[in-house]
Amino acid sequence: MVGYSADDYLRFSADKETIYYSEPVYACEDAYVLPTNDNSEQWGVRSDGHWTYVNCLMYSFPPQGWKIHITSTIYDAQNVLYDVAEYLFVKSISFKYLSSRTCFIQANGKYADRLESGKFITIYPSSEHIFIQLLKDLKTIVCKYDDGPYILTDKQWQNSNVFFRYGALKPRFSNEKNVPVIVTPQGDLIPDKELPLYSLPSFVDEPIYVKENNYFIESSDRFLAKEVPLYCPSNTAVMTSRSVDFPASLSPTTILIPGESSTCSLENLLNPNTRISFIYIAYPPDCLINYPLVYMDW
């Protein structure tokens, strides 16, 4: 059982049918299905119940670097997984995905972790060159599908369902705070991610190709200013993965909604497909207060 963590052993010990530690087999009626793989002996597949990990045994990937996330609507999820996995099998690229429709709903629910919301498939390139090629190929593969939820921790690639960021590719935690970390060139451990926004470590820069070829198509209603009444019986603003509720006492007069990563209109504000990454509130219009990274995909 080399390679398992202490938490893994605790889960394995839950099997009451044996005195041995055994990796549980997770099965559910709404599990997503992988395509047939002609080289299955070259792959290791395991699940922790929430994520299913599909690792290529022939090639490894570094502990940290560029990673890619694929987002999807719940309606397209099975087809997106099938198409993306089929490509990754051919290219011998390791990945993981939400194991089932139930897991998908949990990961994108109102009270889900905003650091993880929107991430359906996570892909682990073994080099920067492969990372760039994956961006181009994966966009072509998923472009036929509807827009999935916006991933707050990542940058979107060419207005597609492909997102990326720099971070840990393999689990590594600080002994002091038990938080995911990456290593600086000086050998220091720093947090991998703490806030639901795209940011780079000071020692990392985006590849030149990404800088020069990424783009965002702006819709005519990119910025929408509209008076919207808000009411919240609580005395405290409540921020979830999908919304933010403000105390009635704040009485905001104006909401500005940038549709940087979505088609955003007043009619679509309550539409399940609406994706909003920022919300601005004015008290009064001359005084603009920024509440960043509010995910309002109801």
Secondary structure, DSSP 8 states (H G I E B T S, - for coil): -TT--HHHHHHHTT-TT-SS--------TTB------TTGGGEEEEE-SSEEEEEESS----SEEEEEEE---TTTHHHHHHHHHHHHHHHT-EEEEE-BHHHHHHHTSTTS-TTTTT--EEEE-SSHHHHHHHHHHHHHHHTTS------TTSEESTTSSEEEEEEESS--B-TTT--BEEE-TTS-EEES--SSS----TT----HHHHHH------TTSEEEE------SSSS-EE-SS-EE--GGG---EEEEE-TTS---TTTTTSTT----EEEEESSTTSEEEEE------
